[in-house]
Amino acid sequence: MKSVIIYASPHHGNTQRVVERMAKRIGARTVDILKEGPPDISGYKLIGLASGAYFGTLHEAIAAFAGEAAFTPDHRVFLAATCGAGYKDHTYRVRKLLEERGVACLGRYQCRGYDTYGIFGKIGGIAKGHPNEHDLQMAEQFVQRMAKEAK
């Protein structure tokens, strides 16, 4: 099954590390939407959308893609996020946007990631050392489940 994970990871590379492990596990293509632009998704069945958390939601480029991409009923979509503080679901807004467009979301993965935004930078950041090996292994297990469900 052809799979692609579209991501934005402009700061510390937290999301990129997660996406690379996910992609390796299922043999997916990765697309950095900030460097490569939005990809053509017509040839893919499983599509991942991933980014760090920005003001409680996914990166604006990922949100815009979710709102504009030509999803079909055959597409299976999952979401992934990295965040400094993991107490809330940072994928919620994008998931709701997809649902409003009739695109079902198979699931979501979220883990902590090193964060130096705003005041956190003044104290040396939070979630240092994340994503760690445990986070990456959990991401691999998650994406493997998504791939099985998408078949």
KEKENU-286269 format. One record per atom (N, C-alpha, C, O): x, y negated, z. Coordinates in pm, whole numbers, padded with zeros to 5 digits, always signed. Example, Ala and Ser with C-alpha at 12.3 -4.5 7.8 and 13.67 -1.06 7.14 Angstrom:
+01319+00569+00780+01230+00450+00780+01320+00330+00780+01424+00332+00846+01285+00225+00708+01367+00106+00714+01290-00003+00787+01341-00114+00804
//
This chain:
+00084+00117+00000+00000+00000+00000+00089-00124+00000+00183-00135+00079+00058-00216-00090+00136-00340-00097+00094-00434+00014-00025-00461+00035+00196-00484+00084+00172-00573+00198+00262-00694+00189+00373-00687+00137+00212-00807+00241+00289-00930+00248+00261-00998+00381+00148-00996+00431+00365-01057+00438+00348-01136+00560+00395-01278+00528+00512-01300+00496+00303-01371+00538+00329-01511+00507+00348-01583+00641+00265-01570+00731+00457-01657+00653+00488-01714+00784+00548-01854+00774+00594-01897+00668+00545-01923+00888+00612-02051+00906+00690-02040+01037+00633-02010+01141+00821-02065+01030+00906-02052+01149+01016-02158+01144+01134-02124+01133+00979-02287+01152+01076-02394+01127+01170-02430+01241+01269-02499+01217+01146-02387+01362+01226-02437+01474+01335-02340+01519+01451-02357+01481+01301-02242+01598+01402-02152+01655+01409-02017+01585+01491-01934+01622+01325-01993+01486+01325-01865+01416+01254-01753+01492+01269-01636+01457+01177-01788+01595+01106-01686+01673+01014-01603+01585+01020-01480+01585+00929-01670+01511+00832-01600+01427+00903-01524+01316+00862-01412+01283+01006-01581+01260+01080-01511+01154+01134-01378+01205+01128-01278+01133+01186-01374+01326+01238-01249+01382+01126-01145+01395+01146-01028+01363+01010-01187+01443+00896-01097+01457+00853-01046+01319+00833-00926+01300+00839-01137+01225+00794-01102+01091+00893-01005+01023+00850-00909+00959+01020-01030+01037+01119-00942+00976+01109-00800+01030+01121-00703+00955+01087-00786+01160+01072-00652+01218+00943-00586+01170+00941-00466+01140+00836-00664+01164+00709-00609+01114+00725-00562+00970+00685-00452+00934+00784-00649+00888+00799-00619+00746+00884-00494+00724+00852-00411+00639+00991-00483+00799+01079-00366+00785+01003-00239+00820+01020-00136+00754+00919-00245+00921+00845-00127+00968+00749-00074+00862+00734+00048+00847+00683-00165+00787+00582-00120+00690+00622-00144+00545+00543-00118+00454+00743-00194+00523+00788-00218+00386+00718-00335+00319+00690-00330+00199+00690-00439+00395+00617-00555+00343+00713-00660+00287+00828-00670+00329+00663-00737+00195+00733-00856+00146+00709-00967+00249+00603-00972+00312+00807-01055+00266+00788-01173+00352+00797-01298+00268+00874-01305+00172+00717-01398+00305+00716-01526+00234+00718-01638+00338+00625-01652+00418+00825-01717+00336+00832-01837+00420+00756-01946+00346+00807-02004+00251+00635-01973+00390+00547-02066+00319+00604-02207+00313+00573-02283+00221+00688-02243+00409+00746-02377+00412+00858-02393+00308+00884-02504+00261+00924-02284+00273+01032-02289+00175+00989-02244+00037+01037-02297-00064+00898-02146+00031+00859-02087-00097+00722-02131-00146+00687-02108-00262+00644-02193-00059+00509-02233-00096+00414-02115-00084+00456-02003-00054+00285-02140-00107+00185-02035-00094+00201-01930-00204+00213-01965-00321+00200-01802-00168+00214-01697-00269+00081-01657-00331-00026-01689-00278+00089-01589-00443-00027-01525-00505-00052-01396-00427+00036-01310-00422-00167-01381-00369-00195-01263-00287-00277-01157-00362-00315-01057-00303-00302-01179-00489-00391-01089-00562-00341-00945-00568-00422-00853-00578-00212-00923-00563-00160-00787-00573-00140-00716-00441-00082-00607-00438-00186-00774-00332-00163-00717-00200-00293-00672-00136-00399-00730-00160-00283-00569-00053-00400-00525+00022-00393-00575+00166-00492-00626+00219-00276-00560+00231-00259-00604+00369-00183-00736+00370-00074-00747+00314-00242-00837+00435-00183-00971+00437-00172-01018+00582-00271-01024+00655-00050-01051+00622-00027-01105+00755-00004-01255+00746+00061-01302+00653-00056-01328+00841-00034-01472+00852+00026-01496+00990-00032-01458+01091+00144-01560+00993+00216-01572+01120+00285-01707+01134+00331-01766+01036+00291-01754+01259+00367-01877+01288+00380-01892+01438+00323-01816+01516+00457-01992+01475+00460-02034+01615+00330-02107+01645+00250-02135+01556+00310-02137+01772+00191-02211+01814+00222-02360+01815+00326-02404+01865+00131-02438+01759+00143-02583+01753+00013-02643+01804-00090-02635+01736+00017-02703+01922-00102-02762+01982-00217-02662+01988-00332-02695+01961-00183-02539+02024-00285-02438+02048-00332-02359+01927-00425-02280+01938-00269-02379+01812-00310-02304+01694-00188-02274+01607-00076-02314+01640-00210-02204+01499-00100-02172+01408-00058-02294+01327-00132-02392+01318+00061-02289+01270+00118-02399+01192+00019-02445+01085-00054-02365+01027+00017-02575+01060-00079-02634+00964-00069-02572+00825-00171-02561+00756+00049-02531+00782+00064-02468+00650-00005-02332+00647-00063-02294+00545+00001-02259+00756-00067-02129+00763-00218-02150+00770-00294-02079+00705-00262-02247+00849-00405-02277+00859-00460-02321+00724-00569-02279+00685-00386-02406+00652-00431-02451+00520-00441-02333+00424-00537-02321+00348-00341-02245+00427-00345-02127+00341-00467-02042+00373-00537-01997+00282-00495-02020+00502-00611-01941+00542-00740-02003+00491-00835-01931+00459-00745-02135+00483-00865-02203+00438-00881-02213+00288-00990-02241+00238-00771-02191+00213-00774-02213+00069-00745-02089-00016-00782-02086-00133-00681-01988+00039-00639-01872-00040-00759-01797-00097-00868-01799-00040-00736-01733-00209-00841-01658-00278-00848-01515-00225-00809-01420-00293-00897-01500-00102-00913-01368-00043-01027-01295-00112-01124-01357-00155-01014-01164-00121-01120-01080-00178-01169-00984-00070-01105-00971+00034-01281-00916-00094-01329-00818+00004-01231-00702+00027-01239-00634+00129-01140-00678-00068-01042-00570-00053-00926-00607+00037-00855-00518+00085-00904-00735+00062-00792-00778+00145-00816-00745+00291-00928-00756+00342-00710-00703+00356-00711-00678+00500-00610-00775+00561-00494-00777+00520-00653-00855+00657-00571-00964+00711-00545-00942+00860-00633-00897+00933-00423-00975+00903-00393-00980+01046-00318-01109+01075-00261-01171+00985-00319-01148+01201-00254-01272+01245-00148-01241+01349-00160-01144+01425-00044-01324+01352+00061-01311+01453+00108-01449+01494+00115-01541+01413+00142-01463+01624+00188-01591+01675+00297-01570+01780+00298-01472+01853+00389-01665+01783+00485-01674+01893+00456-01806+01964+00416-01904+01902+00476-01806+02096+00441-01925+02173+00522-01931+02301+00565-01829+02354+00543-02051+02349+00616-02068+02474+00537-02015+02592+00593-01949+02680+00410-02044+02595+00322-01999+02702+00212-01913+02642+00137-01960+02557+00203-01792+02686+00111-01697+02624-00022-01681+02694-00082-01574+02686-00068-01783+02763-00192-01769+02841-00319-01785+02760-00428-01759+02812-00310-01826+02633-00431-01840+02551-00407-01781+02413-00293-01759+02374-00514-01758+02341-00507-01702+02206-00482-01815+02107-00573-01891+02074-00359-01826+02059-00323-01931+01966-00366-01902+01822-00349-01987+01734-00420-01784+01797-00467-01749+01663-00617-01778+01646-00670-01766+01536-00683-01816+01753-00829-01829+01754-00883-01916+01640-00972-01873+01567-00831-02037+01624-00886-02130+01523-00872-02075+01382-00965-02085+01302-00758-02016+01351-00739-01961+01216-00827-01838+01197-00883-01818+01090-00839-01757+01300-00927-01640+01291-01071-01683+01265-01139-01624+01181-01117-01787+01335-01253-01838+01313-01269-01894+01172-01372-01874+01108-01167-01964+01124-01170-02018+00987-01183-01904+00887-01263-01912+00793-01106-01799+00905-01116-01683+00815-01255-01621+00821-01314-01589+00718-01307-01603+00942-01440-01544+00957-01547-01629+00890-01640-01574+00830-01536-01762+00899-01631-01852+00832-01628-01835+00681-01727-01857+00613-01511-01794+00629-01496-01770+00486-01532-01627+00448-01522-01590+00331-01573-01546+00544-01610-01409+00517-01491-01313+00511-01504-01202+00458-01377-01355+00564-01257-01272+00565-01242-01209+00702-01226-01278+00803-01248-01078+00706-01237-01007+00834-01091-01000+00877-01003-00974+00795-01068-01023+01003-00933-01014+01059-00921-00881+01133-00997-00853+01226-00826-00797+01090-00808-00666+01152-00762-00676+01296-00801-00594+01379-00680-00776+01326-00627-00788+01461-00528-00902+01471-00501-00972+01374-00475-00920+01593-00379-01026+01615-00270-00978+01708-00293-00893+01795-00151-01032+01690-00039-01004+01779+00017-01138+01825+00029-01232+01746+00049-01146+01952+00105-01269+02006+00209-01233+02111+00187-01146+02195+00322-01301+02105+00424-01283+02208+00490-01418+02237+00472-01515+02163+00564-01421+02344+00633-01545+02380+00751-01566+02288+00809-01471+02234+00787-01693+02270+00903-01733+02190+00966-01856+02253+00897-01941+02310+01095-01866+02241+01169-01980+02297+01108-02110+02247+01088-02127+02127+01078-02201+02339+01005-02324+02308+01074-02444+02372+01093-02449+02493+01112-02541+02288+01174-02663+02338+01095-02787+02297+01149-02898+02294+00968-02769+02264+00887-02882+02219+00857-02977+02336+00829-02934+02448+00862-03106+02306+00823-03209+02403+00898-03200+02534+01021-03194+02536+00825-03200+02640+00883-03199+02774+00966-03074+02800+01060-03077+02879+00931-02963+02733+01007-02840+02753+01153-02857+02712+01242-02795+02771+01178-02939+02611+01315-02965+02568+01397-03035+02674+01517-03013+02686+01332-03118+02752+01402-03192+02857+01445-03103+02973+01535-03137+03050+01380-02988+02986+01415-02895+03094+01490-02772+03039+01510-02674+03111+01531-02778+02914+01607-02667+02856+01524-02561+02788+01576-02457+02747+01394-02585+02778+01307-02491+02708+01244-02390+02802+01285-02374+02917+01143-02322+02749+01077-02214+02823+01079-02089+02736+01103-02095+02616+01053-01977+02798+01051-01846+02732+01185-01814+02667+01191-01757+02558+01292-01851+02736+01427-01821+02685+01442-01671+02670+01396-01593+02753+01509-01631+02562+01531-01490+02538+01417-01418+02469+01423-01297+02448+01312-01492+02435+01197-01432+02364+01191-01486+02222+01228-01601+02198+01145-01406+02130+01101-01269+02150+01220-01178+02181+01326-01187+02119+01199-01090+02278+01304-00996+02314+01278-00861+02247+01184-00847+02169+01361-00764+02276+01348-00633+02210+01212-00570+02237+01154-00510+02147+01162-00583+02358+01029-00529+02390+00922-00595+02303+00835-00527+02247+00927-00729+02292+00831-00802+02208+00836-00752+02064+00732-00733+02000+00957-00730+02012+00974-00687+01874+00924-00544+01853+00866-00513+01750+00948-00458+01951+00895-00321+01942+00743-00320+01945+00679-00243+01873+00685-00406+02027+00538-00416+02032+00483-00470+01899+00377-00427+01855+00555-00562+01837+00515-00614+01706+00518-00503+01601+00429-00494+01516+00619-00419+01607+00628-00306+01513+00511-00210+01532+00451-00164+01434+00479-00179+01656+00366-00090+01684+00235-00151+01635+00151-00082+01576+00218-00280+01659+00098-00349+01614+00083-00341+01462-00022-00303+01412+00188-00377+01389+00177-00381+01243+00159-00241+01185+00095-00224+01082+00215-00143+01250+00193-00005+01204+00046+00033+01216-00009+00100+01128-00019-00009+01327-00163+00014+01342-00242-00060+01235-00338-00006+01180-00201-00185+01204-00270-00263+01103-00262-00193+00967-00360-00187+00893-00145-00141+00935-00125-00073+00807-00212+00053+00799-00269+00082+00694-00224+00126+00908-00310+00246+00910-00456+00208+00893-00530+00274+00819-00499+00101+00962-00639+00058+00953-00673+00004+00814-00788+00010+00771-00574-00050+00745-00599-00111+00614-00614-00009+00502-00663-00042+00394-00572+00114+00526-00579+00216+00420-00720+00254+00387-00742+00339+00300
//
